[in-house]
Amino acid sequence: MPTCLVHLLPYQADPAVYFQPVRQAPGAVLLDAGRPAAARGRYDLLSAWPVAELAPGQGESGAAFFARLREQLEILGPAQLPAGVELPFAGGLLGYLAYDFGRRIERLPEQARDDLGLGDAVFGLYAWALISDHQARTSQLVFHPTLPAAEQARLLALFEEPAGEAEGQASFALLAPFQADIEQARYAEAIARIQAYIASGDCYQVNYAQRFRAPYQGEPWQAYGALRAACPTPFSGYLTLPCGGALLSLSPERFIQVSQGRVETRPIKGTQPRGHDEQEDAHNARLLLASTKDRAENLMIVDLLRNDLGRSCRIGSVRVPELFALESYPNVHHLVSAVTGELAEDRDAFDLLLGAFPGGSITGAPKIRAMQIIDELEPTRRGPYCGSLLYLDVRGEMDSSIAIRSLLAKDGVISCWGGGGIVADSAWQAEYQESITKVQVLLSTLERLYRVC
């Protein structure tokens, strides 16, 4: 099998050093582990100038689009890494699936208004990547065997030059504070409607979200830097969009990882705010760990994901090695579980995505009915929120996020979403506050960049 070329570069803990020179290039993408502050992530992965760019066509099903993505991986060709090199990507696909890509997998109503004008998915096919391994403390350029020698030389020269200040970078600023799209009274009505559906046996849990928006000017990359400093998380990412603008994600949640045939998903369900001091913080963490309501919500989604993974995993291999673990971030504590499995011999990562997208932790249970209710009650489509940022390489390796704590900067407006799982005993006031608490650090950080015109 052809072997990738790997070139060692000076190690950088901050991916901005290497991403800065390519941030405005076509198809520029950064998958960011949030180091050095976020301790759980291992790799940063960035690239630009894709060989091809792919988006689903009008009326194209999810299965048909994934078939086209498989073909593109075959066109790029198989490759392996040199012996002894342990990296997650050897060339392949990088991009996003919007939450609304789920409409290409399941038949859903068309009630929520689409006012974002964002495609359901965009992927680039990349023949190179710069990968920093924060465990081994290395930064390396990986070239797929098909990448022309002249392009290899250009990229080596680009990244071997000392990083300087960005030239011509327009300062990012909000032009007004964030405003919620949904008034409190309408939020309360939606929660009551969900609980009526639960009482009638339609569902057990529905994830309901609201959107916050503000006008902005300048370069979104600057906003991402400020957000990353305030809220480092292990599944962060920055993607430039073909239509202009960018996706900015500060997600703590893994969707699905495939590594050497082993599958893992880590759903988040259960939230408490961080305390103002050490004593209050520890108290809030104990409250979350002991919460019957949050544990029940988490368990519902674990059961849903066991079923989703079971569609593509070897029979009997699906396990729950971690249940109700505490993970803490700058603004919140979360309750997190892990579901694992072994990929069946006749299945691949695309099959996993078809069987599990969108993630159950951000829909509710049962999934399809919950998605129907979301479309009825949320006034606008979610776009990138609760979708996924991911890579999938020529070897079949994949990792993906659930795009919570994520923002869309497009057409002079930056949008951010917050939500939570609604169950029979949810109090709408507490759920409303939780939807704000989850994204407060993001909103507050950008509002400090507010410019009065």
Secondary structure, 3 states (H helix, E strand, C coil): CCECEEEEECCCCCCHHHHHHHCCCCCCEEEECCCCCCCCCCEEEEECCCCEEECCCCCCCHHHHHHHHHHHHHHHCCCECCCCCCCCCCCEEEEEECHHHHHHCCCCCCCCECCCCCCCEEEEEECEEEEEECCCCEEEEEECCCCCHHHHHHHHHHHHCCCCCCCCCCCCEECCCCEECCCHHHHHHHHHHHHHHHHCCCCCEEEEEEEEEEEEECCHHHHHHHHHHHCCCCEEEEEECCCCCEEEEEECCEEEEEECCEEEECCEEEEEECCCCHHHHHHHHHHHHHCHHHHHHHHHHHHHHHHHHHCCECCCCCEEEEEEEEEECCCEEEEEEEEEEEECCCCCHHHHHHHHCCCHHHCEECHHHHHHHHHHHCCECCCCCCCEEEEEECCCCEEEECCCCEEEEECCEEEEEEEEEECCCCCHHHHHHHHHHHHHHHHHHHHCCECCC
